[in-house]
Amino acid sequence: MKKVLITGATGFVGYHLINKALAAGLEVYAAVRPDTDKEHLKDFDIHYVHLDYSSVESLKTALEEKQYHYIIHAAGITKAKTKEAYNKVNADYSRNLAMAASTAAIDLHKFIFVSSLAALGPLSDLSAEIQDHTPGHPVTNYGASKLLAEQYLAEIKGLPLITIRPTAVYGPREKDLFILFNSINKGLEPHIGSFKQKLSFVYVTDLAGIIVKALFSELVAKQYNVSDGNIYDRYALANGVKKALNKKTLKFHLPVPVVGALAALMDIFYAKSRNTPALNKEKMAELTAINWACNIGHVKADLGYEPEFDLEKGLNETVSWYKSNNWL
């Protein structure tokens, strides 16, 4: 049985990666932090490993000990206080793991790096779509750290690399977009500004499925944007959640300067806290961008990607899970 190492295994996407990898007949090794809650993974027949991402030599030893055939690197942070903190975890640690993988004495077939559409950043032209090779102009430190990681990994010789850039991911166990679900469930539907937007989404099982499928591709040195293939307007997500919840809401638009000022205040308020607010200047840059539409033609042609869930179908599944697990 072939072995796959999945980093970020306890996270939202990581859970679904484990499920898809097991379904593909792989022996799964989940890289977790020693202090991380693993209760939600208890029903999976998997192995747990601890990795020191700060040391290439330590990582190399760990890889050689288990003799992995595949690596899915999904670990990273989406919230941090500084650019340096983002770069350390998302870029430097990714480079360390990739360097170890490229030099370790293992029969490595594929290294999948889970990046983000944020690495390329949004477009300012509503008539265009983000392509796989659109030059990166990230609007957040998070996106910049992912782009830096992509650049680091592309320079490593001998790495059988495929980079996957998901757009906004939603589905069972997701906690950030859940804020909107919870708000709508209470009858409130806030929007920031009233300008036109083009947005894209991907249901988590579609994302996990194409990542695992990419493991078995003979292609290397490829980058793919991943969404459900549709382009949505600014109200599509809220309308879909309302329909799935069968709720009527008080719909209102908050002026961008007001929300921007609130985001700045939240950054100040949380400055000395270990936590990061749900709304901050970084999040504002993403939420107020006008065009996150992306083209998925290449991933469909090269890897046979056929998303099963559009937004309506995915939101119905998500709401069902939130309700059955008492999140709503």
GUTOR-505267 format. One record per residue (C-alpha): residue in three letters; residue number from 0; chain; x, y, z. Coordinates in steps of 0.1 Angstrom, whole numbers, m for minus. Layout:
<sites>
  type  seq  mol      x      y      z
   Ala  NUM    A      X      Y      Z
...
</sites>
This chain:
<sites>
  type  seq  mol      x      y      z
   Met    0    A      0      0      0
   Lys    1    A     13     34    m10
   Lys    2    A     19     59     18
   Val    3    A      8     96     18
   Leu    4    A     19    123     43
   Ile    5    A     m8    149     48
   Thr    6    A      2    180     67
   Gly    7    A    m24    203     82
   Ala    8    A    m44    172     87
   Thr    9    A    m65    184    116
   Gly   10    A    m77    215     97
   Phe   11    A   m109    220     78
   Val   12    A    m94    209     44
   Gly   13    A    m71    183     60
   Tyr   14    A   m101    163     74
   His   15    A   m115    160     39
   Leu   16    A    m81    152     24
   Ile   17    A    m78    123     48
   Asn   18    A   m112    110     38
   Lys   19    A   m104    111      1
   Ala   20    A    m69     96      5
   Leu   21    A    m83     67     24
   Ala   22    A   m110     62     m2
   Ala   23    A    m82     61    m28
   Gly   24    A    m66     32    m10
   Leu   25    A    m37     51      5
   Glu   26    A    m21     45     38
   Val   27    A    m24     79     55
   Tyr   28    A      1     96     78
   Ala   29    A    m13    127     94
   Ala   30    A     12    154    105
   Val   31    A     m3    171    136
   Arg   32    A     10    193    164
   Pro   33    A     13    175    197
   Asp   34    A    m12    198    214
   Thr   35    A    m38    197    186
   Asp   36    A    m73    182    192
   Lys   37    A    m77    151    171
   Glu   38    A   m111    140    184
   His   39    A   m128    146    151
   Leu   40    A   m103    122    134
   Lys   41    A   m109     93    157
   Asp   42    A   m129     73    132
   Phe   43    A   m102     73    106
   Asp   44    A    m77     44    104
   Ile   45    A    m46     66    101
   His   46    A    m12     72    117
   Tyr   47    A     m1    103    134
   Val   48    A     34    119    131
   His   49    A     50    151    145
   Leu   50    A     73    171    123
   Asp   51    A     98    199    131
   Tyr   52    A     93    222    101
   Ser   53    A    121    245    112
   Ser   54    A    148    218    104
   Val   55    A    154    204     69
   Glu   56    A    176    176     84
   Ser   57    A    149    167    109
   Leu   58    A    123    166     82
   Lys   59    A    145    146     59
   Thr   60    A    151    120     86
   Ala   61    A    113    118     93
   Leu   62    A    105    113     56
   Glu   63    A    131     86     52
   Glu   64    A    119     68     83
   Lys   65    A     84     63     69
   Gln   66    A     93     61     32
   Tyr   67    A     64     82     18
   His   68    A     54     79    m18
   Tyr   69    A     32    111    m18
   Ile   70    A     31    143      2
   Ile   71    A      2    167      4
   His   72    A     14    199     21
   Ala   73    A    m18    216     33
   Ala   74    A     m4    230     66
   Gly   75    A     m2    268     70
   Ile   76    A    m17    297     88
   Thr   77    A    m45    320     75
   Lys   78    A    m43    344    104
   Ala   79    A    m12    361    118
   Lys   80    A     m2    395    132
   Thr   81    A     28    402    110
   Lys   82    A     41    396     75
   Glu   83    A     71    379     91
   Ala   84    A     48    354    109
   Tyr   85    A     30    345     77
   Asn   86    A     63    341     58
   Lys   87    A     79    319     85
   Val   88    A     51    293     85
   Asn   89    A     36    295     50
   Ala   90    A     68    301     30
   Asp   91    A     99    291     50
   Tyr   92    A     84    260     65
   Ser   93    A     70    249     31
   Arg   94    A    105    254     15
   Asn   95    A    121    233     43
   Leu   96    A     97    204     37
   Ala   97    A    101    206      0
   Met   98    A    139    207      3
   Ala   99    A    138    177     26
   Ala  100    A    115    158      2
   Ser  101    A    137    165    m28
   Thr  102    A    169    153    m11
   Ala  103    A    155    124     10
   Ala  104    A    162     88      0
   Ile  105    A    125     81     m7
   Asp  106    A    106     70    m38
   Leu  107    A     85    102    m39
   His  108    A     60    103    m68
   Lys  109    A     43    136    m61
   Phe  110    A     45    167    m38
   Ile  111    A     12    186    m38
   Phe  112    A     14    221    m24
   Val  113    A    m19    236    m14
   Ser  114    A    m16    273    m21
   Ser  115    A    m44    298    m25
   Leu  116    A    m60    320    m51
   Ala  117    A    m50    348    m27
   Ala  118    A    m14    342    m39
   Leu  119    A    m23    357    m72
   Gly  120    A    m47    382    m58
   Pro  121    A    m79    396    m72
   Leu  122    A    m84    414   m105
   Ser  123    A    m94    451   m109
   Asp  124    A   m111    444   m142
   Leu  125    A   m145    428   m140
   Ser  126    A   m143    415   m176
   Ala  127    A   m113    392   m170
   Glu  128    A   m107    360   m151
   Ile  129    A    m77    349   m130
   Gln  130    A    m57    324   m151
   Asp  131    A    m32    298   m138
   His  132    A     m3    320   m149
   Thr  133    A    m17    354   m141
   Pro  134    A     11    374   m125
   Gly  135    A      7    375    m87
   His  136    A     m4    407    m71
   Pro  137    A    m17    396    m37
   Val  138    A    m36    422    m15
   Thr  139    A    m28    405     18
   Asn  140    A      2    393     37
   Tyr  141    A    m13    359     37
   Gly  142    A    m15    359     m1
   Ala  143    A     20    372     m4
   Ser  144    A     33    344     19
   Lys  145    A     16    318     m3
   Leu  146    A     31    334    m35
   Leu  147    A     65    334    m19
   Ala  148    A     61    297    m10
   Glu  149    A     52    290    m46
   Gln  150    A     83    308    m58
   Tyr  151    A    105    289    m33
   Leu  152    A     92    255    m43
   Ala  153    A     95    263    m80
   Glu  154    A    132    267    m76
   Ile  155    A    138    233    m59
   Lys  156    A    152    208    m84
   Gly  157    A    139    173    m85
   Leu  158    A    107    180    m67
   Pro  159    A     77    164    m84
   Leu  160    A     55    194    m77
   Ile  161    A     19    203    m85
   Thr  162    A      5    235    m69
   Ile  163    A    m32    238    m63
   Arg  164    A    m47    272    m57
   Pro  165    A    m83    269    m43
   Thr  166    A   m106    299    m43
   Ala  167    A   m128    304    m13
   Val  168    A   m135    270      2
   Tyr  169    A   m167    261     21
   Gly  170    A   m184    230     34
   Pro  171    A   m188    209     65
   Arg  172    A   m164    220     94
   Glu  173    A   m156    254     78
   Lys  174    A   m155    282    104
   Asp  175    A   m149    315     87
   Leu  176    A   m178    316     62
   Phe  177    A   m198    300     89
   Ile  178    A   m200    335    104
   Leu  179    A   m223    345     75
   Phe  180    A   m244    313     80
   Asn  181    A   m249    321    116
   Ser  182    A   m258    357    109
   Ile  183    A   m284    348     83
   Asn  184    A   m298    321    106
   Lys  185    A   m305    350    131
   Gly  186    A   m322    370    104
   Leu  187    A   m294    395     96
   Glu  188    A   m277    398     62
   Pro  189    A   m249    424     62
   His  190    A   m230    434     30
   Ile  191    A   m200    456     27
   Gly  192    A   m207    483      2
   Ser  193    A   m229    478    m28
   Phe  194    A   m205    477    m57
   Lys  195    A   m204    449    m83
   Gln  196    A   m183    419    m76
   Lys  197    A   m174    386    m93
   Leu  198    A   m168    358    m69
   Ser  199    A   m158    321    m70
   Phe  200    A   m162    292    m46
   Val  201    A   m153    256    m43
   Tyr  202    A   m169    229    m21
   Val  203    A   m144    212      1
   Thr  204    A   m149    176    m11
   Asp  205    A   m144    187    m48
   Leu  206    A   m111    204    m37
   Ala  207    A   m100    174    m17
   Gly  208    A   m109    151    m45
   Ile  209    A    m88    169    m72
   Ile  210    A    m58    172    m48
   Val  211    A    m58    134    m42
   Lys  212    A    m64    127    m79
   Ala  213    A    m34    149    m88
   Leu  214    A    m12    126    m67
   Phe  215    A    m15    100    m95
   Ser  216    A     m8    123   m124
   Glu  217    A     24    121   m143
   Leu  218    A     25    158   m147
   Val  219    A     49    180   m127
   Ala  220    A     58    217   m124
   Lys  221    A     21    226   m129
   Gln  222    A     m1    252   m111
   Tyr  223    A    m38    250   m112
   Asn  224    A    m65    274    m99
   Val  225    A    m95    255    m85
   Ser  226    A   m131    266    m82
   Asp  227    A   m165    250    m90
   Gly  228    A   m162    266   m125
   Asn  229    A   m189    291   m120
   Ile  230    A   m188    329   m115
   Tyr  231    A   m211    344    m89
   Asp  232    A   m223    379    m81
   Arg  233    A   m219    395    m46
   Tyr  234    A   m253    383    m34
   Ala  235    A   m251    346    m45
   Leu  236    A   m236    333    m13
   Ala  237    A   m261    350     10
   Asn  238    A   m290    341    m13
   Gly  239    A   m279    305    m13
   Val  240    A   m276    303     25
   Lys  241    A   m310    319     29
   Lys  242    A   m326    294      6
   Ala  243    A   m308    265     23
   Leu  244    A   m319    277     57
   Asn  245    A   m354    288     45
   Lys  246    A   m349    321     62
   Lys  247    A   m360    357     55
   Thr  248    A   m335    384     65
   Leu  249    A   m330    421     71
   Lys  250    A   m306    429     43
   Phe  251    A   m284    460     47
   His  252    A   m253    475     32
   Leu  253    A   m225    490     54
   Pro  254    A   m204    518     40
   Val  255    A   m169    506     31
   Pro  256    A   m152    534     51
   Val  257    A   m172    525     82
   Val  258    A   m163    488     81
   Gly  259    A   m127    497     72
   Ala  260    A   m125    519    103
   Leu  261    A   m139    491    124
   Ala  262    A   m114    466    109
   Ala  263    A    m85    490    118
   Leu  264    A    m99    493    154
   Met  265    A   m101    455    157
   Asp  266    A    m65    453    147
   Ile  267    A    m56    478    174
   Phe  268    A    m78    461    200
   Tyr  269    A    m62    426    193
   Ala  270    A    m27    439    190
   Lys  271    A    m15    424    223
   Ser  272    A    m37    393    220
   Arg  273    A    m27    359    207
   Asn  274    A    m59    358    187
   Thr  275    A    m67    375    154
   Pro  276    A   m101    391    149
   Ala  277    A   m125    377    123
   Leu  278    A   m126    412    107
   Asn  279    A    m93    430    102
   Lys  280    A    m76    451     75
   Glu  281    A    m63    420     57
   Lys  282    A    m98    405     55
   Met  283    A   m112    438     43
   Ala  284    A    m88    438     14
   Glu  285    A   m102    404      3
   Leu  286    A   m139    411     10
   Thr  287    A   m139    444     m9
   Ala  288    A   m120    431    m40
   Ile  289    A   m142    433    m71
   Asn  290    A   m131    402    m90
   Trp  291    A   m121    368    m77
   Ala  292    A   m134    349   m108
   Cys  293    A   m109    323   m119
   Asn  294    A   m105    300   m150
   Ile  295    A   m103    263   m144
   Gly  296    A    m99    251   m180
   His  297    A    m64    237   m175
   Val  298    A    m71    216   m143
   Lys  299    A   m102    202   m161
   Ala  300    A    m82    193   m192
   Asp  301    A    m50    181   m175
   Leu  302    A    m64    163   m145
   Gly  303    A   m100    155   m155
   Tyr  304    A   m114    177   m128
   Glu  305    A   m152    177   m129
   Pro  306    A   m167    195    m98
   Glu  307    A   m198    178    m84
   Phe  308    A   m210    208    m64
   Asp  309    A   m222    242    m75
   Leu  310    A   m229    268    m48
   Glu  311    A   m266    258    m43
   Lys  312    A   m259    221    m40
   Gly  313    A   m229    227    m18
   Leu  314    A   m247    251      5
   Asn  315    A   m275    226     10
   Glu  316    A   m250    200     21
   Thr  317    A   m232    224     43
   Val  318    A   m263    237     61
   Ser  319    A   m274    201     66
   Trp  320    A   m241    193     83
   Tyr  321    A   m241    224    104
   Lys  322    A   m276    216    117
   Ser  323    A   m270    179    123
   Asn  324    A   m239    188    143
   Asn  325    A   m256    216    163
   Trp  326    A   m236    244    148
   Leu  327    A   m269    261    138
</sites>
